[in-house]
């Protein structure tokens, strides 16, 4: 359940206001009010104060998803005098905001603890098809890791879905790689919500442990139209929550350009042409 941050925002800059926002909505859910008007005023005050607290860290789309939902605009537009049904509507929305904010805060803390002080690489689909077999990946030289430094690989779900589609590709080599790669991920990630070990520490002299996780789409997530854009967008979100810059790994020029345009670190691996240049005749 990723939270997209504004450029320059850090995990620390969002955790404190997010904690305050969820505490306040929890108090709102148990508070007692004189009637529907008071109830609505308290709810709208919470929503406006929450947006004010989070606007320096979260883009407007995230503020709308978490606070200023369609229910917020419906409640705000209700005409007075308000019926008792209004209180029920507000209570339902307050409880929904509390549930989502509680789950988000816990997930955010867990992600930050997993991603702090560790190098993170995000491979696109081309890495699984055109690089070494995933079980044999040795990315330490490419990423210039220190001796024994661990590496954490984060794979957007869009990559896994693309690999599934490539199991039916026309090229035999592509089909085999896609099926092999997904089989490896199935084996090392029996619980897709947890982290798995791809390579144990010391798989080569001086190499650290390589762990892996799949970045699952949260419920209700709407992907961008193109898989490449979606992968870069997910990488951008991870980069905002990690304590070190993440690195996108790709063989594709277009993907490299997309990543660098979003100010992400990107390693484009060389993919020389096969054979001699064709004769112009």
C-alpha positions as CSV (number, residue, x, y, z in Angstrom):
1,X,0.0,0.0,0.0
2,X,2.3,2.7,-1.3
3,X,2.0,6.4,-0.5
4,X,3.2,8.8,-3.1
5,X,5.2,11.7,-1.6
6,X,5.9,15.1,-3.1
7,X,9.4,15.7,-4.3
8,X,11.6,16.6,-1.4
9,X,9.3,15.0,1.2
10,X,10.7,12.3,3.4
11,X,9.1,9.4,5.3
12,X,9.8,11.4,8.5
13,X,8.0,14.4,7.1
14,X,4.8,12.4,6.5
15,X,4.7,10.0,9.5
16,X,4.1,12.7,12.1
17,X,1.2,14.5,10.4
18,X,-0.3,11.2,9.3
19,X,-0.2,9.9,12.9
20,X,-1.9,13.1,14.1
21,X,-4.6,12.8,11.4
22,X,-5.4,9.2,12.3
23,X,-5.5,10.1,16.0
24,X,-7.9,13.0,15.3
25,X,-10.2,10.9,13.2
26,X,-10.2,8.2,15.9
27,X,-11.3,10.9,18.4
28,X,-13.9,12.1,16.0
29,X,-15.3,8.5,15.7
30,X,-15.9,8.3,19.4
31,X,-16.9,11.9,20.2
32,X,-20.4,13.0,21.2
33,X,-22.1,15.9,19.5
34,X,-25.2,17.9,19.9
35,X,-26.7,17.1,16.5
36,X,-26.1,16.7,12.8
37,X,-24.9,20.3,12.3
38,X,-22.3,19.9,15.1
39,X,-21.3,16.5,13.8
40,X,-20.8,17.9,10.2
41,X,-18.9,20.9,11.4
42,X,-16.5,18.7,13.4
43,X,-16.0,16.3,10.5
44,X,-15.3,19.2,8.0
45,X,-12.9,20.8,10.5
46,X,-11.0,17.5,10.8
47,X,-10.8,17.1,7.0
48,X,-9.6,20.7,6.3
49,X,-7.0,20.5,9.1
50,X,-5.8,17.1,7.9
51,X,-5.3,18.4,4.4
52,X,-3.5,21.5,5.7
53,X,-1.2,19.2,7.8
54,X,-0.4,16.8,4.9
55,X,-0.2,19.2,1.9
56,X,3.5,19.8,2.2
57,X,4.2,16.0,1.9
58,X,1.4,14.5,-0.2
59,X,0.3,15.4,-3.7
60,X,-3.4,16.5,-4.2
61,X,-4.3,13.0,-5.6
62,X,-3.2,11.4,-2.3
63,X,-5.0,14.0,-0.3
64,X,-8.2,13.3,-2.2
65,X,-7.8,9.5,-1.8
66,X,-7.3,9.7,1.9
67,X,-9.3,12.7,3.1
68,X,-11.3,14.7,0.5
69,X,-13.2,11.7,-0.9
70,X,-16.4,11.8,-2.9
71,X,-18.2,11.4,0.5
72,X,-16.5,14.5,1.8
73,X,-17.8,16.6,-1.0
74,X,-21.3,15.1,-0.6
75,X,-21.3,15.9,3.1
76,X,-20.0,19.4,2.6
77,X,-22.8,20.1,0.0
78,X,-25.6,19.0,2.3
79,X,-28.1,21.8,2.8
80,X,-29.4,22.8,6.3
81,X,-31.5,22.0,8.2
82,X,-29.8,18.6,8.4
83,X,-31.7,15.4,9.0
84,X,-30.5,12.7,11.4
85,X,-29.6,10.6,8.4
86,X,-26.7,13.0,7.9
87,X,-25.1,11.8,11.2
88,X,-25.2,8.2,9.9
89,X,-23.6,9.3,6.6
90,X,-20.8,11.1,8.5
91,X,-20.3,8.3,10.9
92,X,-19.9,5.8,8.0
93,X,-17.3,8.1,6.3
94,X,-15.4,8.8,9.5
95,X,-15.1,5.1,10.2
96,X,-13.9,4.4,6.6
97,X,-11.3,7.2,6.9
98,X,-10.1,5.7,10.3
99,X,-9.8,2.2,8.9
100,X,-7.9,3.3,5.8
101,X,-5.6,5.7,7.7
102,X,-4.8,3.1,10.4
103,X,-3.9,0.4,7.8
104,X,-1.9,2.9,5.8
105,X,0.1,4.1,8.8
106,X,1.0,0.5,9.8
107,X,1.9,-0.4,6.3
108,X,4.0,2.7,5.9
109,X,5.9,2.1,9.1
110,X,6.6,-1.5,7.9
111,X,7.8,-0.4,4.5
112,X,10.1,2.2,5.9
113,X,11.6,-0.3,8.4
114,X,12.2,-2.7,5.5
115,X,13.7,-0.1,3.2
116,X,15.8,1.9,5.6
117,X,19.6,1.7,5.2
118,X,19.5,-0.8,2.4
119,X,20.2,-0.4,-1.3
120,X,17.1,-1.0,-3.4
121,X,17.0,-2.0,-7.1
122,X,13.8,-2.1,-9.2
123,X,14.2,-4.3,-12.3
124,X,11.8,-4.0,-15.2
125,X,10.7,-6.9,-17.3
126,X,13.6,-6.8,-19.7
127,X,16.0,-7.7,-16.9
128,X,14.2,-11.0,-16.4
129,X,14.2,-11.8,-20.2
130,X,17.6,-10.5,-21.4
131,X,19.9,-10.5,-18.3
132,X,21.3,-13.6,-16.6
133,X,18.8,-16.0,-15.1
134,X,17.3,-14.4,-12.0
135,X,18.8,-17.0,-9.6
136,X,22.2,-16.1,-11.0
137,X,21.9,-12.3,-10.7
138,X,25.1,-10.7,-9.3
139,X,24.3,-7.0,-9.3
140,X,26.9,-6.0,-6.8
141,X,29.5,-4.8,-9.4
142,X,26.8,-3.0,-11.5
143,X,25.5,-1.1,-8.4
144,X,29.0,-0.7,-6.9
145,X,27.9,-2.3,-3.6
146,X,30.4,-2.4,-0.7
147,X,31.8,-5.7,0.4
148,X,29.1,-7.7,2.1
149,X,26.5,-5.0,1.5
150,X,23.0,-6.4,1.2
151,X,20.7,-5.7,-1.7
152,X,16.9,-5.6,-1.7
153,X,15.1,-6.1,-5.0
154,X,11.6,-4.6,-5.3
155,X,9.5,-5.9,-8.2
156,X,6.3,-4.0,-9.2
157,X,3.3,-6.3,-9.7
158,X,3.1,-4.9,-13.3
159,X,6.4,-6.7,-14.0
160,X,5.0,-10.0,-12.7
161,X,1.9,-9.6,-14.8
162,X,4.0,-8.8,-17.9
163,X,6.1,-12.0,-17.3
164,X,2.9,-14.0,-17.1
165,X,1.8,-12.6,-20.5
166,X,5.2,-13.4,-22.0
167,X,4.7,-17.1,-21.2
168,X,2.8,-17.2,-24.5
169,X,5.3,-15.1,-26.5
170,X,6.2,-16.1,-30.0
171,X,9.9,-16.4,-29.3
172,X,10.8,-19.7,-27.6
173,X,13.6,-18.1,-25.5
174,X,11.3,-15.4,-24.2
175,X,8.6,-18.0,-23.3
176,X,11.2,-20.0,-21.4
177,X,12.6,-17.1,-19.5
178,X,9.2,-15.8,-18.5
179,X,8.1,-19.2,-17.2
180,X,11.5,-19.8,-15.4
181,X,11.4,-16.3,-13.8
182,X,7.9,-16.6,-12.5
183,X,8.6,-20.1,-11.1
184,X,11.6,-18.7,-9.2
185,X,9.5,-15.9,-7.7
186,X,6.8,-18.4,-6.8
187,X,9.4,-20.5,-4.9
188,X,11.2,-17.7,-3.0
189,X,8.0,-15.9,-2.2
190,X,5.5,-18.5,-0.9
191,X,3.8,-15.6,0.9
192,X,3.7,-12.7,-1.6
193,X,3.1,-10.2,1.1
194,X,6.5,-11.0,2.7
195,X,10.1,-10.7,1.7
196,X,12.0,-13.7,0.4
197,X,15.7,-14.5,0.0
198,X,16.9,-14.7,-3.6
199,X,20.6,-15.3,-2.9
200,X,22.2,-16.0,0.5
201,X,25.0,-13.9,1.8
202,X,28.4,-15.1,0.5
203,X,27.0,-16.6,-2.8
204,X,30.2,-15.1,-4.2
205,X,33.1,-13.9,-2.0
206,X,32.3,-10.6,-0.4
207,X,28.7,-10.6,-1.6
208,X,25.8,-9.6,0.8
209,X,22.4,-11.2,1.0
210,X,19.9,-10.5,-1.8
211,X,16.3,-10.2,-0.7
212,X,13.3,-9.7,-2.9
213,X,9.7,-8.6,-2.6
214,X,6.8,-8.0,-5.0
215,X,5.1,-4.6,-4.7
216,X,1.4,-5.7,-4.8
217,X,-1.2,-3.3,-6.0
218,X,-3.4,-2.0,-3.1
219,X,-7.2,-2.5,-3.4
220,X,-8.7,0.0,-5.7
221,X,-5.4,0.9,-7.3
222,X,-5.8,2.1,-10.9
223,X,-2.7,1.5,-13.1
224,X,-1.4,3.8,-15.6
225,X,-2.3,2.8,-19.2
226,X,1.2,1.6,-20.1
227,X,3.2,-1.0,-18.1
228,X,6.4,0.9,-18.5
229,X,4.9,4.1,-17.1
230,X,3.4,2.1,-14.3
231,X,6.7,0.5,-13.4
232,X,8.5,3.9,-13.3
233,X,5.7,5.4,-11.3
234,X,5.9,2.6,-8.7
235,X,9.7,3.1,-8.6
236,X,9.2,6.8,-8.0
237,X,6.9,6.0,-5.1
238,X,9.5,3.6,-3.5
239,X,12.2,6.2,-4.0
240,X,10.2,8.7,-2.0
241,X,9.9,6.3,1.0
242,X,13.4,4.7,0.9
243,X,16.2,6.3,2.8
244,X,18.6,5.8,-0.1
245,X,18.0,6.5,-3.8
246,X,16.6,3.4,-5.6
247,X,18.0,2.3,-8.9
248,X,15.9,1.2,-11.9
249,X,17.5,-1.6,-13.9
250,X,16.6,-2.0,-17.6
251,X,17.8,-2.9,-21.1
252,X,15.3,-0.6,-22.8
253,X,16.1,2.9,-23.9
254,X,12.6,4.2,-23.5
255,X,12.3,2.9,-19.9
256,X,15.7,4.5,-19.1
257,X,14.4,7.8,-20.4
258,X,11.2,7.5,-18.4
259,X,13.1,6.8,-15.2
260,X,15.6,9.6,-15.7
261,X,12.8,12.0,-16.5
262,X,11.4,11.3,-13.1
263,X,14.8,12.1,-11.6
264,X,15.4,8.4,-10.7
265,X,18.7,6.7,-10.8
266,X,18.8,4.2,-13.7
267,X,21.2,1.7,-15.0
268,X,20.6,0.8,-18.6
269,X,22.5,-2.3,-19.5
270,X,24.2,-2.6,-22.9
271,X,22.3,-4.5,-25.5
272,X,24.6,-4.6,-28.6
273,X,23.1,-5.4,-32.0
274,X,23.3,-9.0,-33.1
275,X,25.5,-9.7,-36.1
276,X,26.8,-7.2,-38.7
277,X,25.1,-4.1,-39.9
278,X,22.9,-5.0,-42.9
279,X,24.0,-3.9,-46.3
280,X,22.1,-0.8,-47.5
281,X,21.5,-2.4,-50.9
